[in-house]
Amino acid sequence: MAIVAINMVPLGMGPSVSKYVAAAEKVIVNRPGIKRELGPMFTTLEGDLDEIIQAIREMQEAVFETGVDRVITTIKIDDRRDKKATMQEKLASVNAKLAE
């Protein structure tokens, strides 16, 4: 299972990007097999890496369909194979260490 952070920035569209974020989020909001967590600067996805990569491509197309001519996409992938690691487990691990 992979955990992927994604950020898409439409260039030349002014300082507010919420319209474009919403277009991308609509692609994955109810996508079976992919868990998502919207954050202030990145969206984090959890699931099968191939499915996530396909979803990211569709998200990027959704942003282009709003009339954008250029999109910068940043992708960070944590693909751990030695054990199952979820978004919640990663947060819980750090929070437990903070409580020590």
Order of alpha helices (4+ residues) and beta strands (2+ residues): beta-alpha-beta-beta-alpha-beta-alpha
